[in-house]
Amino acid sequence: MTKRVPRYPTIHLLVAIVAVSLTLFAGWTFLKMGQTIDADVYHAGLLGLAAAFFGNIMGALFGAWLAESKGPQTAWFASTVLRFLITPVAAVSVYFSAQVRPKPLLLAALAAYLILLFADAGTMLRFGSRPKD
């Protein structure tokens, strides 16, 4: 009898990241439509969301690459550490290159990072421990 190896749910993670990110982008846009938010605050918030999106996509792809040798749970933990490093670096890089307001940029990146992290954790709990067929 062969031992079944759990698989890394790359597609499920990418779908969850894209779905949650689109929801956050739409929510931020609807908030701007309903409230009087300055254009530069709105723009900085969008860039913060984009930084978190970029960090999470890179982390998911890194986890998929690492999963073959380390296993899905270890790969997800390593990809989470990578996301934790990439997201603030991307947000600060955007801040210095685009000269936007720092508070909305960093708060949007932080909020999006945490929301995406919970979505990823739920996805890993749901799909990450299923064995390959």
C-alpha positions in Angstrom: 0.0 0.0 0.0 1.4 3.4 -0.9 1.3 6.3 1.4 -0.8 9.2 0.1 0.9 12.6 0.2 -1.2 15.7 0.9 -1.1 18.2 -2.0 -0.5 21.9 -1.9 -3.7 23.7 -3.0 -2.0 26.3 -5.3 -5.1 26.9 -7.5 -7.4 27.2 -4.5 -5.0 29.6 -2.8 -4.7 31.8 -6.0 -8.5 31.8 -6.5 -9.0 32.8 -2.8 -6.4 35.6 -3.1 -7.9 37.0 -6.3 -11.5 36.8 -5.0 -10.7 38.4 -1.7 -8.5 41.1 -3.4 -11.3 41.9 -5.9 -13.7 42.2 -3.0 -11.4 44.5 -1.2 -10.8 46.7 -4.3 -14.6 46.9 -4.9 -15.3 47.7 -1.2 -12.7 50.4 -1.2 -14.2 51.9 -4.4 -17.7 51.7 -3.0 -16.5 53.4 0.2 -15.1 56.2 -1.9 -18.4 56.5 -3.8 -20.4 56.7 -0.6 -18.0 58.9 1.5 -16.0 62.0 0.8 -12.6 60.5 0.6 -9.8 62.6 -1.0 -8.5 61.3 -4.3 -4.9 60.9 -2.9 -6.2 58.9 0.1 -8.2 56.7 -2.3 -5.1 56.2 -4.5 -2.9 55.4 -1.6 -5.4 52.8 -0.3 -5.5 51.2 -3.7 -1.7 51.0 -3.9 -1.7 49.5 -0.4 -4.2 46.8 -1.5 -2.1 46.2 -4.5 1.1 45.7 -2.4 -0.7 43.2 -0.2 -2.1 41.4 -3.3 1.4 41.2 -4.8 2.9 39.9 -1.6 0.3 37.2 -1.2 0.5 36.1 -4.9 4.3 35.8 -4.6 3.9 33.9 -1.3 1.4 31.4 -2.8 3.7 30.8 -5.8 6.7 30.3 -3.5 4.7 27.8 -1.4 3.7 25.9 -4.5 7.4 25.7 -5.5 8.5 24.6 -2.1 5.7 22.1 -1.4 7.2 19.3 -3.5 10.3 19.0 -1.2 8.9 20.1 2.2 5.2 19.2 2.3 2.2 21.5 2.1 2.0 22.7 5.7 5.7 23.6 5.9 5.5 25.2 2.5 2.5 27.3 3.6 4.3 28.4 6.7 7.4 29.4 4.7 5.2 31.2 2.2 3.5 33.1 5.0 6.9 34.3 6.3 7.7 35.4 2.7 4.4 37.3 2.5 5.1 38.9 5.8 8.4 40.2 4.4 7.3 41.1 0.8 4.1 43.0 1.7 5.7 45.8 3.8 8.7 46.0 1.4 6.3 46.4 -1.5 4.2 49.0 0.4 7.3 51.1 1.4 8.7 50.8 -2.1 5.4 52.2 -3.5 5.5 54.9 -0.9 8.9 56.1 -1.9 8.4 55.7 -5.6 4.9 57.3 -5.9 5.0 59.8 -3.0 1.6 59.0 -1.6 0.2 59.4 1.8 1.7 56.9 4.2 -1.2 56.2 6.6 -3.8 55.0 4.0 -1.1 53.1 2.1 0.2 51.2 5.1 -3.2 50.7 6.7 -4.7 49.3 3.5 -1.7 47.0 3.0 -1.9 45.8 6.7 -5.7 45.3 6.5 -5.5 43.5 3.2 -2.6 41.4 4.4 -4.5 40.2 7.4 -7.7 39.5 5.6 -5.9 37.6 2.9 -4.0 35.7 5.5 -7.2 34.5 7.1 -8.5 33.5 3.6 -5.3 31.6 3.0 -5.5 29.9 6.3 -9.1 28.8 5.7 -8.1 27.6 2.2 -5.2 25.5 3.6 -7.4 24.0 6.3 -10.0 23.1 3.7 -7.8 21.8 0.9 -4.3 21.5 2.2 -4.5 18.2 4.0 -6.3 16.2 1.4 -4.2 13.4 -0.1 -3.4 13.2 -3.8 -5.7 10.8 -5.7 
